[in-house]
Amino acid sequence: MPPIDLTGNAAVVTGGGRGLGLAYAQALAAHGASVVVNDVDEAVAEQAVKSLTEAGGTAVAEVVPVGTAEAADRLVARAVEAFGRLDVLVTNAGILRDKVLWKMTDEDFDAVVTTHLRGTFTCARAAAVRMRAQGEGGTLILVGSPAGQRGNFGQTNYAAAKAGIAAMARTWSMELARAQITVNAIVPVAATAMTETIPAFAPYVEAMRGGEALPDFLRRGEGFGTPEDCAALVPFLASEAARGITGQAIGIGGDKVALWSHPQEIRAAYADGGWSPETLADAWHTSVGAEPQTVGIPAPKVPGA
């Protein structure tokens, strides 16, 4: 394949000041895209812009918390003002408010859903309006999570929002197809502030921060690595090489890239005239429910544990 070249493209990366968002912004800039770096912290956003420009890229900052339509309009307007257009949107901004169901407050739930789910919706809507007006297609890259694919203990709000993001990617891929706008969800797994506290990963992440490489059982077996390991997927999906890829949920981390399945029926049973509670109880364990699905993110397989 020829080198991926995004010269002339303008991108917005929400939550782009640090972690995965910064890695996405750096990867886009390294491949020629001009980038609007969004963050809620002005110093962090400006430092990110400085790092991109010092590396030879083109970038500007827009400091605003995502969630509202006004914030989304500001991000699109910033791209148009600075670069004349918008071609790529990466909805990465996120927060955590982890609690089990019976301890989670309305505020905990609303804060996470506002940033992740509503923020993705409002930013994608504003971007789609602009891209459709330009008439040259575009790319929406929505950041999901394994928690949204499988659920995760203590993350009602986060898992629900990320599951909704995957569903929106599938829906928008259909709605925006005629406008030649591709929409995909990515499912990154990396050492960030959100994952480094996982007990099984913590000692390896700490060693990595000290200069040691992550072991193969993490990089290959768990698909777990650095934010930079996840970043290559973003310029690829934004490029002409990925024009035919849309409506997918794509996982990446460490040395691994994977395609997630969409929810689908895996087993069925039938009863003439329909089912009653009693016939369901009689048939469940020997027919449709014989192999129930697992829930939660599988525990890491740590050698010697």
Residue frames as qw, qx, qy, qz and C-alpha x, y, z in Angstrom:
[[0.000, 0.887, 0.462, 0.000, 0.00, 0.00, 0.00],
 [0.320, 0.587, -0.074, 0.740, 1.17, 3.57, -0.65],
 [0.225, -0.089, -0.558, 0.794, 1.76, 5.71, 2.46],
 [0.090, -0.769, -0.631, 0.058, -1.38, 7.04, 4.13],
 [0.250, 0.077, 0.041, 0.964, -1.55, 10.74, 3.27],
 [0.062, -0.749, -0.641, 0.152, -4.17, 13.02, 4.86],
 [0.235, -0.179, 0.087, 0.951, -2.72, 16.27, 3.54],
 [0.214, -0.209, -0.382, -0.874, -5.53, 18.78, 3.03],
 [0.525, -0.496, -0.672, -0.162, -7.81, 17.09, 5.56],
 [0.159, -0.470, 0.374, -0.783, -9.00, 18.83, 8.71],
 [0.585, -0.270, -0.763, 0.044, -9.86, 16.86, 11.85],
 [0.416, -0.613, 0.245, -0.625, -11.38, 17.46, 15.27],
 [0.585, -0.046, -0.777, 0.229, -10.33, 15.23, 18.17],
 [0.510, -0.704, -0.011, -0.494, -12.39, 15.65, 21.33],
 [0.802, -0.563, 0.197, 0.017, -10.55, 14.98, 24.54],
 [0.814, 0.502, -0.118, 0.269, -7.38, 15.31, 22.49],
 [0.075, -0.903, 0.337, -0.256, -5.10, 16.84, 25.09],
 [0.248, -0.527, 0.792, -0.185, -3.74, 13.67, 26.66],
 [0.634, -0.021, 0.749, -0.192, -3.84, 9.88, 26.66],
 [0.542, 0.319, 0.733, 0.259, -5.56, 8.19, 23.76],
 [0.309, 0.897, 0.295, -0.115, -6.93, 11.46, 22.41],
 [0.098, -0.845, 0.392, 0.350, -3.47, 12.99, 22.15],
 [0.474, -0.189, 0.788, 0.343, -2.17, 9.84, 20.45],
 [0.498, 0.608, 0.610, 0.103, -4.99, 10.07, 17.88],
 [0.165, 0.965, 0.025, -0.201, -4.26, 13.75, 17.26],
 [0.289, -0.662, 0.584, 0.369, -0.54, 13.06, 16.86],
 [0.538, 0.089, 0.786, 0.289, -1.17, 10.22, 14.42],
 [0.420, 0.797, 0.434, 0.006, -3.50, 12.35, 12.30],
 [0.019, 0.950, -0.190, -0.248, -1.03, 15.25, 12.24],
 [0.451, -0.456, 0.681, 0.355, 1.88, 12.94, 11.43],
 [0.479, 0.280, 0.763, 0.333, -0.02, 11.80, 8.34],
 [0.199, 0.206, 0.381, 0.879, -0.70, 15.33, 7.13],
 [0.198, -0.741, -0.595, -0.241, -4.07, 16.27, 8.67],
 [0.009, -0.409, 0.251, -0.877, -4.62, 19.63, 10.34],
 [0.461, -0.369, -0.794, 0.145, -6.08, 19.06, 13.80],
 [0.359, -0.625, 0.083, -0.688, -8.35, 20.88, 16.22],
 [0.425, -0.024, -0.811, 0.401, -7.37, 19.60, 19.66],
 [0.495, -0.611, -0.171, -0.594, -10.28, 19.80, 22.08],
 [0.498, -0.130, -0.725, 0.458, -9.89, 19.56, 25.84],
 [0.366, -0.843, -0.372, -0.132, -11.47, 21.03, 28.98],
 [0.589, -0.645, 0.038, 0.485, -8.06, 22.09, 30.32],
 [0.385, 0.918, -0.074, -0.059, -6.60, 25.04, 28.42],
 [0.216, -0.749, 0.614, 0.124, -3.00, 24.35, 29.50],
 [0.654, -0.051, 0.748, 0.100, -3.28, 20.72, 28.45],
 [0.642, 0.677, 0.360, 0.000, -4.81, 21.63, 25.09],
 [0.216, 0.939, -0.255, -0.079, -2.15, 24.24, 24.37],
 [0.398, -0.559, 0.715, 0.134, 0.64, 21.84, 25.32],
 [0.721, 0.238, 0.646, 0.078, -0.83, 19.24, 22.97],
 [0.511, 0.852, 0.113, -0.014, -0.94, 21.78, 20.14],
 [0.083, -0.862, 0.486, 0.116, 2.66, 22.73, 20.88],
 [0.588, -0.275, 0.748, 0.139, 3.77, 19.09, 20.69],
 [0.697, 0.506, 0.504, 0.069, 2.02, 18.63, 17.35],
 [0.360, 0.932, -0.047, -0.009, 3.40, 21.80, 15.78],
 [0.275, -0.755, 0.582, 0.128, 6.93, 21.16, 17.06],
 [0.645, -0.050, 0.745, 0.165, 6.75, 17.78, 15.33],
 [0.089, -0.116, 0.612, 0.777, 5.93, 19.52, 12.05],
 [0.048, 0.529, 0.836, 0.140, 2.15, 19.27, 12.19],
 [0.137, -0.320, -0.128, -0.929, -0.61, 21.87, 12.05],
 [0.370, -0.483, -0.783, 0.131, -2.95, 22.24, 15.03],
 [0.176, -0.452, 0.120, -0.866, -5.10, 24.64, 17.01],
 [0.107, -0.172, -0.863, 0.463, -6.89, 24.28, 20.33],
 [0.424, -0.442, -0.279, -0.740, -10.55, 24.65, 21.27],
 [0.112, 0.029, -0.811, 0.573, -11.25, 24.51, 24.99],
 [0.593, -0.148, -0.015, -0.791, -14.81, 23.46, 25.77],
 [0.385, -0.058, 0.888, -0.243, -16.51, 20.52, 27.51],
 [0.279, -0.042, -0.734, -0.618, -18.40, 18.42, 24.97],
 [0.088, 0.347, 0.866, -0.348, -22.04, 17.53, 25.45],
 [0.291, 0.678, 0.351, -0.577, -24.04, 20.53, 24.32],
 [0.613, 0.649, 0.380, 0.241, -24.96, 21.50, 20.79],
 [0.041, 0.992, -0.121, -0.022, -23.20, 24.82, 21.37],
 [0.503, -0.601, 0.570, 0.246, -19.92, 23.06, 22.17],
 [0.706, 0.210, 0.614, 0.285, -20.22, 20.90, 19.07],
 [0.415, 0.870, 0.229, 0.136, -20.90, 23.91, 16.88],
 [0.196, -0.916, 0.319, 0.145, -17.83, 25.64, 18.33],
 [0.635, -0.317, 0.634, 0.307, -15.62, 22.69, 17.42],
 [0.619, 0.499, 0.527, 0.302, -16.84, 22.53, 13.84],
 [0.178, 0.979, 0.081, 0.051, -16.59, 26.31, 13.51],
 [0.413, -0.762, 0.423, 0.263, -13.02, 26.23, 14.81],
 [0.666, -0.001, 0.634, 0.393, -12.02, 23.71, 12.15],
 [0.456, 0.734, 0.427, 0.265, -13.67, 25.74, 9.40],
 [0.076, -0.993, 0.062, 0.070, -12.19, 29.01, 10.68],
 [0.456, -0.666, 0.519, 0.282, -8.66, 27.60, 10.99],
 [0.405, -0.190, 0.806, 0.387, -8.55, 25.16, 8.09],
 [0.343, 0.254, -0.383, -0.819, -11.51, 25.97, 5.84],
 [0.721, -0.004, -0.543, -0.430, -13.23, 22.60, 6.18],
 [0.557, -0.360, 0.661, -0.352, -13.88, 19.50, 8.29],
 [0.623, 0.296, -0.652, -0.315, -13.16, 15.97, 7.09],
 [0.601, -0.041, -0.772, 0.204, -12.60, 13.85, 10.20],
 [0.484, -0.611, 0.203, -0.593, -14.20, 13.77, 13.64],
 [0.548, 0.026, -0.794, 0.262, -12.86, 11.59, 16.48],
 [0.536, -0.641, -0.047, -0.548, -15.18, 11.55, 19.50],
 [0.629, 0.130, -0.664, 0.384, -12.77, 10.60, 22.25],
 [0.159, -0.464, 0.380, -0.784, -13.71, 12.84, 25.19],
 [0.718, -0.339, -0.585, -0.164, -14.73, 10.94, 28.29],
 [0.224, -0.531, 0.541, -0.613, -14.95, 10.83, 32.06],
 [0.520, -0.151, -0.839, 0.043, -15.56, 8.14, 34.67],
 [0.433, -0.402, 0.345, -0.729, -17.87, 8.09, 37.68],
 [0.544, 0.027, -0.834, -0.093, -17.68, 4.43, 38.68],
 [0.396, -0.195, 0.621, -0.648, -20.07, 3.06, 41.29],
 [0.033, 0.210, 0.974, 0.071, -22.25, -0.02, 41.65],
 [0.156, -0.516, -0.613, -0.578, -25.91, 0.42, 40.77],
 [0.445, -0.726, -0.523, 0.025, -27.26, 0.97, 44.28],
 [0.454, -0.588, -0.109, 0.660, -24.67, 3.66, 45.01],
 [0.324, 0.190, 0.399, 0.837, -24.69, 5.49, 41.69],
 [0.111, 0.582, 0.372, -0.714, -26.34, 8.90, 41.88],
 [0.510, 0.778, 0.366, -0.024, -28.32, 10.66, 39.17],
 [0.047, 0.932, -0.280, -0.224, -25.40, 13.09, 38.89],
 [0.459, -0.396, 0.743, 0.282, -22.90, 10.23, 38.39],
 [0.589, 0.379, 0.698, 0.151, -25.06, 8.77, 35.64],
 [0.361, 0.896, 0.242, -0.085, -25.87, 12.03, 33.89],
 [0.147, -0.838, 0.396, 0.345, -22.28, 13.34, 33.89],
 [0.436, -0.236, 0.791, 0.358, -20.91, 10.27, 32.10],
 [0.482, 0.535, 0.682, 0.127, -23.79, 9.94, 29.66],
 [0.188, 0.943, 0.090, -0.258, -23.63, 13.67, 28.85],
 [0.146, -0.728, 0.544, 0.391, -19.93, 13.55, 28.01],
 [0.347, -0.156, 0.872, 0.306, -19.73, 10.19, 26.25],
 [0.342, 0.451, 0.813, 0.136, -23.11, 9.60, 24.65],
 [0.202, 0.907, 0.320, -0.184, -24.62, 13.05, 24.22],
 [0.173, -0.757, 0.373, 0.508, -21.19, 14.49, 23.43],
 [0.364, -0.051, 0.807, 0.462, -20.75, 11.93, 20.66],
 [0.304, 0.659, 0.686, 0.063, -24.24, 12.64, 19.33],
 [0.085, 0.935, 0.142, -0.314, -23.98, 16.44, 19.29],
 [0.217, -0.635, 0.520, 0.528, -20.48, 16.49, 17.82],
 [0.376, 0.102, 0.837, 0.385, -21.32, 13.90, 15.17],
 [0.294, 0.771, 0.562, -0.061, -24.50, 15.77, 14.21],
 [0.021, 0.908, -0.099, -0.406, -22.65, 19.07, 13.79],
 [0.287, -0.433, 0.702, 0.488, -19.88, 17.35, 11.83],
 [0.420, 0.339, 0.812, 0.220, -22.36, 15.53, 9.59],
 [0.257, 0.883, 0.319, -0.228, -24.12, 18.79, 8.75],
 [0.049, -0.814, 0.376, 0.440, -20.83, 20.37, 7.72],
 [0.354, -0.225, 0.825, 0.379, -19.57, 17.32, 5.79],
 [0.436, 0.546, 0.712, 0.065, -22.84, 16.98, 3.90],
 [0.198, 0.927, 0.098, -0.302, -22.71, 20.67, 2.97],
 [0.180, -0.645, 0.588, 0.454, -19.16, 20.25, 1.67],
 [0.841, 0.420, 0.000, -0.340, -20.37, 17.34, -0.48],
 [0.448, 0.610, -0.653, 0.018, -17.04, 15.49, -0.42],
 [0.835, -0.163, -0.523, 0.057, -17.70, 12.77, 2.14],
 [0.185, -0.703, 0.457, -0.513, -15.96, 12.45, 5.48],
 [0.609, 0.012, -0.766, 0.203, -15.14, 10.22, 8.41],
 [0.549, -0.624, 0.187, -0.523, -16.70, 9.85, 11.85],
 [0.578, 0.139, -0.756, 0.275, -14.66, 7.76, 14.28],
 [0.604, -0.615, 0.011, -0.506, -16.55, 7.10, 17.51],
 [0.215, 0.405, -0.812, 0.361, -14.55, 5.82, 20.46],
 [0.819, -0.355, -0.278, -0.356, -16.14, 2.85, 22.22],
 [0.218, -0.554, 0.722, -0.353, -14.90, 0.45, 24.90],
 [0.349, -0.001, -0.937, -0.025, -14.89, -3.24, 25.79],
 [0.136, 0.205, 0.692, -0.678, -17.23, -2.21, 28.62],
 [0.515, 0.334, -0.002, -0.789, -19.79, -1.19, 26.03],
 [0.540, 0.236, -0.718, -0.370, -19.43, -4.50, 24.23],
 [0.568, -0.088, -0.814, 0.089, -19.66, -6.79, 27.27],
 [0.563, -0.767, -0.165, -0.260, -20.56, -4.71, 30.34],
 [0.497, 0.303, -0.553, 0.596, -18.27, -4.09, 33.30],
 [0.511, -0.578, -0.578, 0.267, -18.80, -4.22, 37.06],
 [0.321, -0.614, -0.235, 0.682, -19.34, -0.77, 38.55],
 [0.117, -0.229, 0.355, 0.899, -19.76, 0.97, 35.22],
 [0.338, 0.617, 0.692, -0.161, -23.49, 1.25, 34.57],
 [0.209, 0.873, 0.067, -0.435, -23.15, 4.75, 33.14],
 [0.056, -0.626, 0.618, 0.473, -19.96, 4.19, 31.13],
 [0.314, 0.035, 0.921, 0.228, -20.95, 0.80, 29.72],
 [0.376, 0.682, 0.596, -0.195, -24.39, 2.07, 28.73],
 [0.180, 0.856, -0.131, -0.467, -22.91, 5.10, 26.99],
 [0.105, -0.484, 0.759, 0.422, -20.31, 3.07, 25.12],
 [0.382, 0.279, 0.877, 0.082, -22.89, 0.49, 24.03],
 [0.337, 0.812, 0.360, -0.312, -24.99, 3.36, 22.72],
 [0.028, 0.744, -0.427, -0.514, -22.01, 4.72, 20.81],
 [0.249, -0.122, 0.897, 0.345, -21.58, 1.40, 18.98],
 [0.347, 0.573, 0.738, -0.076, -25.28, 1.41, 18.14],
 [0.207, 0.866, 0.057, -0.452, -25.07, 4.97, 16.83],
 [0.127, -0.507, 0.672, 0.525, -22.13, 4.02, 14.61],
 [0.298, 0.204, 0.903, 0.232, -24.20, 1.29, 12.97],
 [0.256, 0.768, 0.542, -0.227, -27.21, 3.59, 12.55],
 [0.078, 0.852, -0.139, -0.499, -25.28, 6.56, 11.20],
 [0.295, -0.277, 0.760, 0.509, -23.33, 4.37, 8.77],
 [0.301, 0.491, 0.792, 0.202, -26.65, 3.73, 7.05],
 [0.101, 0.891, 0.357, -0.264, -27.97, 7.28, 7.30],
 [0.064, -0.848, 0.275, 0.450, -24.77, 8.90, 6.00],
 [0.684, 0.001, 0.627, 0.372, -23.86, 6.37, 3.32],
 [0.491, 0.744, 0.391, 0.229, -25.31, 8.44, 0.45],
 [0.018, -0.991, 0.136, 0.000, -23.18, 11.38, 1.59],
 [0.777, 0.388, -0.374, 0.325, -20.10, 9.13, 1.45],
 [0.227, -0.678, 0.487, -0.501, -19.43, 9.66, 5.14],
 [0.689, -0.012, -0.718, 0.097, -18.08, 6.56, 6.85],
 [0.496, -0.618, 0.275, -0.545, -18.88, 5.89, 10.50],
 [0.760, 0.027, -0.633, 0.142, -17.09, 3.35, 12.66],
 [0.616, -0.748, 0.152, -0.198, -16.67, 2.66, 16.36],
 [0.544, 0.443, -0.644, 0.304, -13.20, 1.85, 17.60],
 [0.818, -0.552, -0.098, -0.126, -12.61, -0.18, 20.77],
 [0.386, 0.647, -0.536, 0.380, -9.14, 0.72, 22.11],
 [0.843, -0.514, -0.133, 0.086, -7.38, -1.06, 24.97],
 [0.514, 0.555, -0.294, 0.584, -4.36, 0.81, 26.32],
 [0.533, -0.350, -0.458, 0.619, -2.50, 1.88, 29.43],
 [0.024, -0.600, -0.120, -0.791, -4.27, 5.11, 30.37],
 [0.181, -0.247, 0.522, -0.796, -5.53, 6.73, 33.54],
 [0.766, -0.083, -0.027, -0.637, -8.74, 4.74, 33.01],
 [0.940, 0.072, -0.317, -0.106, -7.04, 1.31, 32.87],
 [0.410, 0.502, -0.634, 0.422, -3.76, 1.54, 34.76],
 [0.409, -0.396, 0.542, -0.618, -5.51, 0.93, 38.08],
 [0.927, -0.007, -0.234, -0.293, -6.68, -2.56, 37.04],
 [0.642, -0.623, 0.446, -0.031, -4.85, -4.73, 39.60],
 [0.901, 0.088, 0.358, 0.228, -3.68, -7.36, 37.09],
 [0.584, 0.696, 0.084, 0.410, -2.21, -4.69, 34.81],
 [0.253, -0.965, 0.062, -0.034, -0.82, -2.27, 37.43],
 [0.646, -0.554, 0.375, 0.366, 2.67, -3.77, 37.98],
 [0.652, 0.256, 0.483, 0.525, 3.29, -4.12, 34.25],
 [0.188, 0.902, 0.236, 0.308, 2.10, -0.57, 33.56],
 [0.418, -0.883, 0.166, 0.133, 4.36, 0.71, 36.31],
 [0.703, -0.247, 0.468, 0.475, 7.30, -1.20, 34.82],
 [0.512, 0.599, 0.422, 0.448, 6.45, 0.21, 31.39],
 [0.042, -0.989, -0.063, -0.130, 6.57, 3.72, 32.78],
 [0.542, -0.709, 0.373, 0.254, 10.04, 2.85, 34.00],
 [0.205, 0.670, -0.583, -0.412, 11.16, 1.97, 30.49],
 [0.351, -0.098, 0.929, 0.066, 10.39, -1.77, 30.35],
 [0.377, 0.030, -0.614, -0.693, 8.45, -3.27, 27.46],
 [0.755, -0.079, 0.289, -0.583, 5.07, -4.82, 28.09],
 [0.376, -0.193, 0.901, 0.101, 5.22, -8.64, 27.93],
 [0.205, 0.016, -0.759, -0.617, 3.78, -10.58, 25.00],
 [0.090, -0.414, -0.899, 0.112, 0.93, -12.01, 27.07],
 [0.086, 0.664, 0.361, -0.649, -0.39, -8.46, 27.39],
 [0.128, 0.489, -0.363, -0.782, 0.50, -7.07, 23.97],
 [0.307, 0.093, -0.799, -0.509, -0.72, -10.12, 22.03],
 [0.183, -0.276, -0.936, 0.120, -2.83, -12.19, 24.40],
 [0.023, -0.646, -0.578, 0.498, -4.80, -9.30, 25.93],
 [0.317, 0.657, 0.378, 0.570, -4.33, -6.81, 23.11],
 [0.359, -0.907, -0.168, 0.140, -3.12, -4.28, 25.70],
 [0.667, 0.181, 0.014, 0.723, -0.45, -1.70, 25.01],
 [0.209, -0.330, -0.136, 0.910, 0.22, 2.01, 24.86],
 [0.374, 0.722, 0.298, -0.499, -2.07, 4.75, 23.52],
 [0.154, 0.621, -0.528, -0.558, 0.31, 5.03, 20.55],
 [0.209, -0.024, 0.959, 0.192, -0.39, 1.38, 19.71],
 [0.325, 0.583, 0.712, -0.218, -4.05, 2.26, 19.21],
 [0.111, 0.692, -0.011, -0.713, -3.46, 5.41, 17.21],
 [0.115, -0.194, 0.736, 0.638, -2.72, 3.87, 13.79],
 [0.205, 0.476, 0.854, 0.052, -6.36, 2.87, 13.37],
 [0.124, 0.781, 0.321, -0.521, -7.50, 6.51, 13.25],
 [0.126, 0.607, -0.408, -0.670, -5.53, 7.80, 10.23],
 [0.127, 0.015, 0.931, 0.341, -6.22, 4.50, 8.48],
 [0.181, 0.596, 0.771, -0.130, -9.99, 4.88, 8.89],
 [0.116, 0.804, 0.109, -0.572, -9.73, 8.52, 7.82],
 [0.123, -0.453, 0.620, 0.629, -7.89, 7.61, 4.62],
 [0.638, 0.348, -0.341, -0.596, -8.99, 6.61, 1.14],
 [0.265, 0.225, -0.937, -0.008, -7.75, 3.11, 1.93],
 [0.068, 0.220, 0.871, -0.433, -10.73, 2.71, 4.28],
 [0.348, 0.055, -0.177, -0.919, -13.46, 4.25, 2.11],
 [0.614, -0.126, -0.644, -0.439, -15.37, 0.97, 1.99],
 [0.405, -0.172, -0.797, 0.415, -15.27, 0.37, 5.75],
 [0.294, -0.320, 0.097, -0.895, -18.30, 1.63, 7.64],
 [0.775, -0.333, -0.125, -0.521, -20.68, 0.51, 10.38],
 [0.800, 0.058, -0.555, 0.221, -18.01, -1.59, 12.09],
 [0.556, -0.794, 0.206, -0.132, -16.72, -1.93, 15.65],
 [0.761, 0.441, -0.370, 0.298, -12.97, -2.43, 15.48],
 [0.697, -0.706, 0.062, 0.105, -10.80, -3.27, 18.47],
 [0.631, 0.574, -0.320, 0.413, -7.13, -2.38, 18.73],
 [0.506, -0.806, 0.270, -0.146, -4.47, -2.58, 21.41],
 [0.625, -0.463, 0.589, 0.222, -0.88, -3.74, 21.78],
 [0.098, -0.288, 0.782, 0.544, -0.07, -5.97, 18.81],
 [0.225, 0.358, 0.906, 0.016, -3.70, -6.92, 18.18],
 [0.357, 0.137, -0.128, -0.915, -6.44, -5.60, 15.92],
 [0.137, 0.232, 0.961, -0.065, -9.84, -7.30, 15.88],
 [0.345, -0.227, -0.392, -0.822, -13.32, -6.98, 14.42],
 [0.293, 0.073, 0.734, -0.609, -16.09, -7.17, 17.00],
 [0.022, -0.375, -0.864, -0.335, -19.28, -8.97, 16.02],
 [0.367, -0.260, -0.038, -0.892, -22.60, -7.19, 16.03],
 [0.452, -0.003, 0.732, -0.509, -25.24, -8.58, 18.42],
 [0.548, 0.130, -0.583, -0.585, -27.17, -11.36, 16.73],
 [0.885, -0.193, 0.166, -0.390, -29.38, -14.32, 17.54],
 [0.082, 0.519, -0.850, -0.039, -27.21, -17.36, 18.22],
 [0.036, -0.099, -0.993, 0.050, -29.82, -20.01, 19.06],
 [0.507, -0.054, -0.052, -0.858, -33.59, -20.36, 18.65],
 [0.112, 0.163, 0.972, -0.124, -36.40, -22.72, 19.57],
 [0.384, -0.101, -0.361, -0.844, -40.00, -22.92, 18.37],
 [0.219, 0.220, 0.870, -0.384, -43.34, -23.96, 19.78],
 [0.055, -0.400, -0.711, -0.576, -46.44, -24.43, 17.64],
 [0.294, -0.774, -0.507, -0.238, -48.97, -21.77, 18.59],
 [0.028, -0.788, 0.242, -0.565, -46.48, -19.82, 20.69],
 [0.455, 0.124, -0.728, 0.498, -44.95, -20.15, 24.14],
 [0.576, -0.739, -0.227, -0.267, -46.34, -20.21, 27.66],
 [0.229, -0.772, 0.516, -0.291, -44.32, -19.59, 30.84],
 [0.838, -0.261, 0.462, -0.128, -44.49, -23.34, 31.57],
 [0.897, 0.385, 0.128, 0.177, -43.26, -24.49, 28.16],
 [0.284, 0.841, -0.337, 0.314, -40.46, -21.91, 28.32],
 [0.490, -0.637, 0.539, -0.253, -39.40, -23.24, 31.72],
 [0.926, -0.009, 0.376, -0.033, -39.50, -26.80, 30.39],
 [0.807, 0.521, 0.113, 0.253, -37.50, -26.08, 27.24],
 [0.010, 0.974, -0.227, 0.021, -35.08, -23.34, 28.27],
 [0.447, -0.667, 0.588, 0.099, -32.14, -25.37, 29.58],
 [0.694, 0.020, 0.683, 0.227, -32.26, -27.96, 26.82],
 [0.536, 0.658, 0.428, 0.310, -32.84, -25.65, 23.84],
 [0.275, 0.860, 0.047, 0.428, -32.40, -21.92, 23.41],
 [0.314, -0.871, 0.273, -0.262, -30.81, -21.35, 26.83],
 [0.975, -0.111, -0.078, 0.173, -28.48, -24.34, 26.83],
 [0.672, 0.036, -0.054, 0.738, -25.38, -22.15, 26.38],
 [0.093, -0.955, -0.259, 0.110, -26.00, -18.77, 28.03],
 [0.485, 0.696, -0.119, 0.517, -23.75, -15.89, 27.09],
 [0.599, -0.317, -0.349, 0.648, -21.05, -14.65, 29.45],
 [0.013, -0.965, -0.166, -0.200, -20.93, -11.08, 30.72],
 [0.456, -0.834, 0.205, 0.231, -18.14, -8.74, 31.68],
 [0.416, 0.766, -0.490, -0.005, -14.65, -8.19, 30.34],
 [0.950, -0.069, -0.279, 0.125, -12.72, -11.46, 30.72],
 [0.537, -0.795, 0.234, 0.157, -10.07, -11.38, 33.43],
 [0.353, 0.754, -0.549, -0.074, -6.51, -11.13, 32.10],
 [0.989, -0.056, -0.104, 0.090, -4.66, -14.43, 31.83],
 [0.081, -0.869, 0.472, -0.123, -1.55, -13.59, 33.84],
 [0.751, 0.261, -0.596, 0.113, 1.17, -16.25, 33.54],
 [0.405, 0.113, -0.730, 0.539, 1.78, -18.03, 36.84],
 [0.355, -0.260, 0.260, -0.860, -1.24, -16.48, 38.53]]
